[in-house]
Amino acid sequence: MITKEHLLSTAKYKASPNQSGEIKPVFIVMHYTAGWTEESAIATLTNPNSNASAHVVVDWDGTITQLVPFNKKAWHAGPSRYEGYSGLNSYSIGIEIVNPGYLRKTTAGNFIDAYGRKHVLGQNGFTDVVEAPHPRVGSGTFYWPAYKAKQLDAVEHLSKLLIAEYNIRDIVSHEEIDTRGWKTDPGPAFPMNRFKALLRERGTGLLPYEVISDTPLNIRLGPGVKFKIDGQYVKGTIVNVEEFKGDWARISSSHWVHKAYLRKI
């Protein structure tokens, strides 16, 4: 349950000083913590010198600690853009899930994380990995620790609450909104389709379409060419259409594209 103070009634609360003004969230952004413990994540996200925070941290066992009220801006998205929105901190709820992210495998069969720390499969709850390449990390194959079932169940329950409370329009990864080109979270081990399905289950009326224009498709601030251009989509981008008005499709509260360049998927 979410209280009138925009806090989870069932979660621990440790206020982060790294927050700012009020927001009306329309997205959920999924992250991994790039570390192995809840304690280290919370220490970083509540350190005033880190300039980073998130609304919640979800531990391996599903325990949730809230750091920022859901109607306040947390500092989790960095330089970001999605569906015509820039600076996703102002429009989203950030969920940090304890997971170290990509690992490299040594010749001895052990694993090295991004900080050079060694880990052995089968120790300290580290039992399974997903093998997957990732161009943002480099060449070769990388190993992504699997998320725990209790952890994913907790994130799913939380996501359902947030969707209902704030009329969330989409659930996205940090990677897909990042404009710097190096973020990879929550990584290939995270079942993003499971969470996208929550939006379809609640009957949002959102319709997924693919951009098929060979040239960049203009995103406009209204349904017509007289309205200002506020970004562009490239061919292959998937967008959610909220309504059609004549030849135009609304893909957010204030953004429109011409429907002739969309294909239903």
C-alpha positions as CSV (number, residue, x, y, z in Angstrom):
1,M,0.0,0.0,0.0
2,I,1.2,3.5,-0.8
3,T,0.4,6.1,1.8
4,K,-0.7,9.7,1.4
5,E,2.9,10.7,2.0
6,H,3.8,8.7,-1.2
7,L,5.7,6.0,0.8
8,L,5.3,2.3,0.9
9,S,3.6,1.2,4.1
10,T,5.3,-2.2,4.0
11,A,8.9,-1.0,3.3
12,K,11.7,0.3,5.4
13,Y,12.5,4.0,5.0
14,K,15.8,5.7,5.0
15,A,15.6,9.2,3.7
16,S,18.2,10.2,1.1
17,P,19.2,13.9,1.0
18,N,19.7,13.5,-2.8
19,Q,16.2,14.6,-3.9
20,S,14.5,17.7,-5.2
21,G,11.1,19.1,-6.2
22,E,7.8,17.4,-6.8
23,I,7.1,15.2,-9.8
24,K,4.2,13.5,-11.4
25,P,5.7,10.2,-12.5
26,V,4.6,8.6,-15.8
27,F,7.5,6.0,-16.2
28,I,9.2,3.4,-14.0
29,V,13.0,3.1,-14.7
30,M,14.6,-0.2,-13.8
31,H,18.2,-0.2,-12.6
32,Y,20.8,-2.6,-11.1
33,T,22.9,-1.3,-8.3
34,A,26.2,-2.5,-9.8
35,G,27.0,-3.9,-6.4
36,W,26.5,-7.1,-4.4
37,T,24.7,-5.8,-1.2
38,E,21.8,-3.7,-0.2
39,E,23.9,-2.0,2.4
40,S,26.5,-0.7,-0.2
41,A,23.7,0.6,-2.5
42,I,21.9,2.4,0.3
43,A,25.2,3.9,1.6
44,T,25.9,5.3,-1.9
45,L,22.4,6.5,-2.6
46,T,22.1,8.4,0.7
47,N,25.6,9.9,0.6
48,P,25.2,13.6,-0.1
49,N,28.5,13.6,-2.0
50,S,27.4,10.9,-4.5
51,N,24.7,13.1,-6.2
52,A,22.7,9.9,-6.8
53,S,19.6,8.4,-5.4
54,A,16.6,6.2,-6.3
55,H,13.1,5.9,-4.9
56,V,13.7,2.3,-3.7
57,V,16.3,-0.4,-3.4
58,V,15.2,-4.1,-3.7
59,D,17.5,-6.6,-2.0
60,W,18.2,-10.2,-3.1
61,D,15.5,-11.5,-0.7
62,G,12.9,-9.1,-1.9
63,T,13.2,-6.6,1.0
64,I,12.4,-3.1,-0.1
65,T,14.0,0.1,1.4
66,Q,12.5,3.4,0.3
67,L,14.8,6.4,0.0
68,V,12.7,9.0,-1.7
69,P,8.9,9.6,-1.7
70,F,7.4,8.7,-5.1
71,N,6.3,12.2,-5.7
72,K,9.8,13.7,-5.3
73,K,12.6,13.8,-7.9
74,A,15.3,11.2,-7.2
75,W,18.6,11.4,-9.1
76,H,18.8,8.1,-10.9
77,A,18.3,8.6,-14.6
78,G,21.1,11.0,-15.5
79,P,21.1,12.5,-19.0
80,S,18.2,10.7,-20.5
81,R,15.4,10.9,-23.2
82,Y,12.4,8.7,-23.9
83,E,9.3,9.2,-26.1
84,G,9.8,12.9,-26.3
85,Y,10.7,13.4,-22.6
86,S,14.1,14.7,-21.7
87,G,15.6,14.4,-18.2
88,L,13.7,11.4,-17.0
89,N,14.4,12.2,-13.3
90,S,11.5,14.7,-13.6
91,Y,9.0,12.1,-14.9
92,S,9.9,8.7,-13.4
93,I,10.3,6.5,-10.4
94,G,13.7,4.8,-10.1
95,I,13.9,1.2,-8.8
96,E,17.4,0.0,-7.9
97,I,17.7,-3.8,-7.8
98,V,20.7,-5.3,-6.0
99,N,22.8,-7.0,-8.7
100,P,26.4,-6.3,-9.8
101,G,25.8,-6.2,-13.5
102,Y,28.2,-7.7,-16.0
103,L,31.1,-10.0,-15.1
104,R,34.1,-11.3,-16.9
105,K,35.2,-14.9,-16.7
106,T,38.8,-15.8,-15.8
107,T,40.8,-18.6,-17.2
108,A,40.4,-20.3,-13.7
109,G,36.7,-20.2,-14.1
110,N,36.0,-17.5,-11.6
111,F,34.3,-14.2,-12.3
112,I,35.5,-10.6,-12.1
113,D,33.1,-7.7,-11.7
114,A,33.5,-4.2,-13.1
115,Y,35.5,-3.2,-10.0
116,G,38.0,-6.0,-10.2
117,R,36.5,-8.1,-7.4
118,K,36.6,-11.9,-7.7
119,H,33.5,-14.0,-7.2
120,V,33.1,-17.8,-7.4
121,L,29.9,-19.4,-8.7
122,G,28.1,-21.2,-5.9
123,Q,29.3,-18.9,-3.1
124,N,27.4,-16.2,-1.2
125,G,24.1,-16.9,-3.1
126,F,25.8,-16.4,-6.4
127,T,24.4,-19.4,-8.2
128,D,23.5,-18.7,-11.8
129,V,24.5,-16.4,-14.7
130,V,23.1,-15.5,-18.1
131,E,25.7,-15.5,-20.9
132,A,25.2,-12.6,-23.3
133,P,27.4,-10.2,-25.3
134,H,26.8,-6.5,-25.0
135,P,28.3,-3.9,-27.3
136,R,28.2,-1.1,-24.7
137,V,30.6,-3.2,-22.5
138,G,32.9,-4.4,-25.2
139,S,33.6,-7.4,-27.4
140,G,33.2,-11.0,-26.3
141,T,30.8,-12.7,-24.0
142,F,29.8,-11.4,-20.6
143,Y,28.1,-13.0,-17.6
144,W,25.2,-11.4,-15.9
145,P,24.2,-12.7,-12.4
146,A,20.6,-13.9,-12.4
147,Y,18.0,-12.0,-10.4
148,K,16.4,-14.0,-7.5
149,A,12.8,-15.1,-7.7
150,K,11.8,-13.3,-4.5
151,Q,13.5,-10.2,-5.7
152,L,11.6,-10.2,-9.0
153,D,8.3,-11.0,-7.2
154,A,8.8,-8.0,-5.0
155,V,9.6,-5.7,-7.9
156,E,6.5,-7.0,-9.7
157,H,4.2,-6.3,-6.7
158,L,5.7,-2.8,-6.3
159,S,5.3,-2.1,-10.1
160,K,1.6,-3.1,-9.9
161,L,1.1,-0.7,-7.0
162,L,2.9,2.1,-8.8
163,I,1.0,1.5,-12.1
164,A,-2.3,1.8,-10.3
165,E,-1.4,4.7,-8.1
166,Y,0.3,6.9,-10.6
167,N,-1.2,5.7,-13.9
168,I,2.3,4.7,-15.1
169,R,2.5,4.6,-18.9
170,D,5.6,2.6,-19.5
171,I,8.3,0.6,-17.8
172,V,11.8,1.1,-19.2
173,S,15.4,0.2,-18.6
174,H,18.1,2.7,-17.7
175,E,19.9,1.6,-20.9
176,E,17.2,2.5,-23.3
177,I,16.8,6.1,-21.9
178,D,20.5,6.8,-21.4
179,T,21.8,9.4,-23.9
180,R,25.5,8.9,-23.0
181,G,25.7,5.4,-24.6
182,W,27.3,3.4,-21.7
183,K,24.6,2.4,-19.3
184,T,23.6,-1.3,-19.4
185,D,21.2,-1.8,-16.5
186,P,19.2,-3.8,-15.6
187,G,21.0,-6.0,-18.2
188,P,20.1,-9.1,-20.2
189,A,19.3,-11.2,-17.0
190,F,16.4,-8.9,-16.2
191,P,13.0,-10.2,-17.6
192,M,11.8,-6.9,-19.0
193,N,9.0,-8.5,-21.0
194,R,7.5,-9.7,-17.7
195,F,7.1,-6.1,-16.5
196,K,6.0,-4.7,-19.8
197,A,3.2,-7.2,-19.6
198,L,1.9,-5.6,-16.4
199,L,0.8,-2.6,-18.5
200,R,-1.1,-4.7,-20.9
201,E,-2.8,-6.6,-18.0
202,R,-4.1,-3.5,-16.4
203,G,-5.8,-2.4,-19.6
204,T,-4.0,0.8,-20.3
205,G,-5.4,1.0,-23.8
206,L,-1.8,1.6,-25.1
207,L,-1.2,0.2,-28.5
208,P,2.4,-0.7,-29.5
209,Y,3.5,0.5,-33.0
210,E,6.8,0.4,-34.9
211,V,8.2,3.5,-36.6
212,I,8.7,2.5,-40.3
213,S,9.9,5.9,-41.7
214,D,13.2,5.7,-43.6
215,T,14.0,9.2,-42.5
216,P,13.7,10.5,-38.9
217,L,10.1,10.9,-37.8
218,N,9.3,14.2,-36.3
219,I,7.7,14.3,-32.8
220,R,5.4,17.3,-32.6
221,L,3.7,19.1,-29.7
222,G,0.3,18.7,-31.3
223,P,-1.6,16.8,-34.1
224,G,-0.4,18.7,-37.1
225,V,2.6,20.1,-39.0
226,K,1.9,23.6,-37.6
227,F,3.0,22.4,-34.1
228,K,6.6,22.7,-33.0
229,I,9.0,19.7,-33.5
230,D,10.2,18.3,-30.1
231,G,12.4,15.4,-31.2
232,Q,12.6,12.6,-33.7
233,Y,12.2,8.8,-33.8
234,V,14.4,6.6,-36.0
235,K,13.1,3.6,-38.0
236,G,12.4,0.6,-35.8
237,T,11.6,2.5,-32.6
238,I,8.6,1.0,-30.7
239,V,6.1,3.6,-29.4
240,N,2.9,3.3,-27.5
241,V,-0.1,5.1,-29.1
242,E,-2.6,6.5,-26.6
243,E,-5.1,7.8,-29.2
244,F,-5.6,8.7,-32.8
245,K,-6.9,12.0,-34.1
246,G,-7.3,12.2,-37.8
247,D,-3.9,11.4,-39.4
248,W,-2.1,11.8,-36.1
249,A,-1.2,9.5,-33.2
250,R,-0.7,10.7,-29.6
251,I,2.3,8.9,-28.0
252,S,2.4,10.9,-24.7
253,S,0.4,13.6,-22.9
254,S,1.7,16.2,-25.3
255,H,3.5,14.5,-28.2
256,W,2.2,13.4,-31.6
257,V,3.5,11.7,-34.7
258,H,2.0,11.1,-38.2
259,K,0.3,7.7,-38.2
260,A,1.3,7.0,-41.8
261,Y,4.8,6.2,-40.5
262,L,3.7,3.7,-37.9
263,R,3.0,0.0,-38.2
264,K,1.1,-2.0,-35.6
265,I,3.0,-4.8,-34.0
